[in-house]
């Protein structure tokens, strides 16, 4: 209705989980990298949680929109029994003959399906085909189904797991996995991630991103004073933001207003009958039941940045997500025309760090080979533009292995205190930046 009025090709705030509209906040970038990594390793077992409307399904759709050489079954759990779940899984893998089983025993049918699925996984492995299971709404899963998934994911041939698993659901999923009787399941999980609602600082960028994808050339349809009002009524939940912004655009069309301001958002919320988010859902509504372990004060890893074989910077990894790129708001801004605005990121979870290329123009390479998602090992180096980054896992928590002094290298260490590194943040300069 308002598309022509605002010169849009399509509805910018549709509730359909379209990966074209995926907005990569810091949390979403991190979760996207975890999903990509899980889709590239045969023994993956990823648990991804998030409150309702935080973009879990869109992230999964984004992953599936890429061309993976794999067989992928995607199942939405809706309080199914173990046998019903296995039957659905068999149908996803086109094992239709199992559904015609004449077995009188329900228990035998379940065992029979498990065995057929096992033979299917072995056959795919011998054919060089990876197999993945993605379970949506996994917080509805029963302990029996979870045990079936664990059994299938533990099947091995030649020391290789045959099924990768991604469980996606609301935070109750973590409560199930963390139960004392589910310890064997928790130990099988390789990665956990949680999607948080958007921060107020992300909301305007999110709204502008969706408008741009929808064809808008006007960068000022929503004013900055919309942000606190949008956050007041949505708590940063993307689905609620979409509903509210869609109604606000409709209001502007009806009232013949050129743009959306905070007052329009307030009127849209009133017309929808919305109270403030905390009033509707409780003041602790955005406190999740599961959070990633925060990086402690100790630093477990650092990057050594080299240019022309000279060290120009040493950077401690003090955040669980470090972004590298030409734009100045990156954690490590790099002034090099070969570097994309948002080029790559390093994600740290526990003692593991992963390098993730953000679909950059010129790529991120290790030993001359372009990488998408790569688990870093100590001493390993990667190249972005004309810079080399060496990843160093520190020997003990909070302690660095002293670097050998070399007069040919340009250190940024304080000469009076060799334990302190100047980092606020570095701006690695090579040439003046140009547009991508």
Buried (B, 14 or more C-beta within 10 A) or exposed (E): EBBEBBEBEEBBBEEEBBBEBBBBBBBBBBBBBBBBBBBBBBBBBBBBBBBEBBBBBBBBBBBBEEEEEBBBBBBBBEEBEBBBBBBBBBBBBEBEEBEEEEEEEEEEBBBBBBEBBBEBBBEBBEEEEBBBBBBBBBBBBBEEBBBBBBEBBBBBEEEEBBBBBBBBBBBBBBBBBEEEEBEEBBEBBBBBBBBBBBEEEBBBBBBBBBBBBBEBEBEEBBBEEBBEBBBBBBBBBBBBBBBBBBBBBBBBBEEEBEBBBBEBBBBBBEEEEBEBBBEEBEEEBBEBBBEBEEBEEEBBBBBBBBBEEEBBBBBBBBBBBBBBBBBEEBBBBBBBBBBBBBBBBBBBBEEBBBBBBBEBEBBBBBEEEEBBBBEBEEEBBBBBBBBBBBBBBBEEEEEBEEBEEEEEBEBBBEEEEEEEBEBEBBEBEBEEBEEE
